[in-house]
Amino acid sequence: MSQRFDIPKSAPDAYKGLGSVKTYLQNCSLSPVLVELVNLRVSQINGCAFCIDMHSRNLLKKGVSIDKLVLVAVWQEGGTLFDAQERAALAWAESVTNVAETGVPDISYEAAAAVFSEKEMSDLTVTIALMNAFNRIGVSARLAPAAAR
């Protein structure tokens, strides 16, 4: 499968805008590992091979164990591998990513808001929204994961 188009080349200003949000998130109120875990889970839901590959590799570089990495897709079964914030963030990521099915109900918000401040909830939601945007670009453009090149 070959790449269909190159957004950074053909729409550089739009891509720079997304990059500005990414830069903001690199220094936001959330830990870099938590951001990467959320990015990986959103990418798994959306089926973006490029992003799954990239965020898995990033998590390994940040010292996340293989045991934890392979269970991100089924984090509910991960026991103590995932702490309370990680579980809340992954649940929120699933609810927000699947907005058409979930409607992001109050119960999902309340569970996340119980462990995150308003600022953290905002940063977490922006993280999820940006990853969904990047996933849609990656899948639509047919970006190849590094492992498949």
QUIJOVEN-V982267 format. One record per residue. RES is the residue in one letter. SS is DSSP state (helix for helix, strand for strand, loop for the rest). OMEGA is omega in radians with two decimals (NA if undefined). BURIAL is 1 if it has 24 or more other C-alpha atoms within 12 Angstrom, else 0. Layout:
res:ss:omega:burial
RES:SS:OMEGA:BURIAL
RES:SS:OMEGA:BURIAL
//
This chain:
res:ss:omega:burial
M:loop:-3.12:0
S:loop:-3.13:0
Q:loop:-3.09:0
R:loop:-3.12:0
F:loop:-3.06:0
D:loop:-3.08:0
I:helix:3.11:0
P:helix:3.14:0
K:helix:-3.02:0
S:helix:3.09:0
A:loop:-3.01:0
P:helix:-3.12:0
D:helix:3.09:0
A:helix:-3.12:0
Y:helix:3.07:0
K:helix:3.09:0
G:helix:3.07:0
L:helix:3.11:1
G:helix:3.09:0
S:helix:3.09:0
V:helix:3.11:0
K:helix:3.11:1
T:helix:3.08:0
Y:helix:-3.07:0
L:helix:3.11:1
Q:helix:-3.13:0
N:loop:-3.06:0
C:loop:-3.07:0
S:loop:-3.11:0
L:loop:3.10:1
S:loop:3.12:0
P:helix:3.12:1
V:helix:3.12:1
L:helix:3.10:1
V:helix:-3.14:1
E:helix:3.09:1
L:helix:3.12:1
V:helix:3.12:1
N:helix:3.12:1
L:helix:-3.10:1
R:helix:3.11:1
V:helix:3.14:1
S:helix:3.07:1
Q:helix:3.14:1
I:helix:-3.07:1
N:helix:3.11:1
G:loop:3.12:1
C:loop:-3.08:1
A:helix:3.14:1
F:helix:-3.08:1
C:helix:3.08:1
I:helix:3.12:1
D:helix:-3.08:1
M:helix:-3.07:1
H:helix:3.03:1
S:helix:3.13:1
R:helix:3.12:1
N:helix:3.13:0
L:helix:3.08:1
L:helix:3.11:0
K:helix:3.14:0
K:loop:3.04:0
G:loop:3.10:0
V:loop:-3.08:1
S:loop:3.06:0
I:helix:3.14:0
D:helix:-3.13:0
K:helix:-3.11:1
L:helix:-3.07:1
V:helix:-3.14:0
L:loop:3.13:1
V:helix:-3.11:1
A:helix:3.14:1
V:helix:-3.04:0
W:helix:-3.14:1
Q:helix:-3.14:0
E:helix:-3.03:0
G:loop:3.11:0
G:helix:-3.07:0
T:helix:3.07:0
L:helix:-3.12:0
F:loop:3.14:1
D:loop:-3.04:0
A:helix:3.12:0
Q:helix:3.13:1
E:helix:3.12:1
R:helix:3.12:1
A:helix:-3.13:1
A:helix:-3.14:1
L:helix:3.08:1
A:helix:3.11:1
W:helix:3.13:1
A:helix:3.13:1
E:helix:-3.12:1
S:helix:-3.12:1
V:helix:3.13:1
T:helix:-3.14:1
N:loop:-3.03:1
V:helix:-3.12:0
A:helix:3.12:0
E:helix:-2.99:0
T:helix:-3.00:0
G:loop:-3.10:0
V:loop:-3.03:0
P:loop:3.13:0
D:helix:-3.12:0
I:helix:3.09:0
S:helix:3.12:1
Y:helix:-3.09:1
E:helix:3.12:0
A:helix:3.12:1
A:helix:-3.11:1
A:helix:3.10:1
A:loop:-3.11:0
V:loop:3.12:0
F:loop:3.03:1
S:loop:3.10:0
E:helix:3.10:0
K:helix:3.13:0
E:helix:3.09:1
M:helix:3.12:1
S:helix:3.14:0
D:helix:3.12:1
L:helix:-3.13:1
T:helix:3.07:1
V:helix:3.09:1
T:helix:-3.13:1
I:helix:-3.13:1
A:helix:3.14:1
L:helix:-3.14:1
M:helix:3.07:1
N:helix:3.10:1
A:helix:3.13:1
F:helix:3.10:1
N:helix:-3.13:1
R:helix:3.06:1
I:helix:-3.09:1
G:helix:-3.14:1
V:helix:-3.11:1
S:helix:-3.12:0
A:helix:-3.09:0
R:loop:3.09:0
L:loop:-3.11:1
A:loop:3.06:1
P:loop:-3.12:1
A:helix:-3.11:0
A:helix:-3.09:0
A:helix:-3.12:0
R:loop:NA:0
//
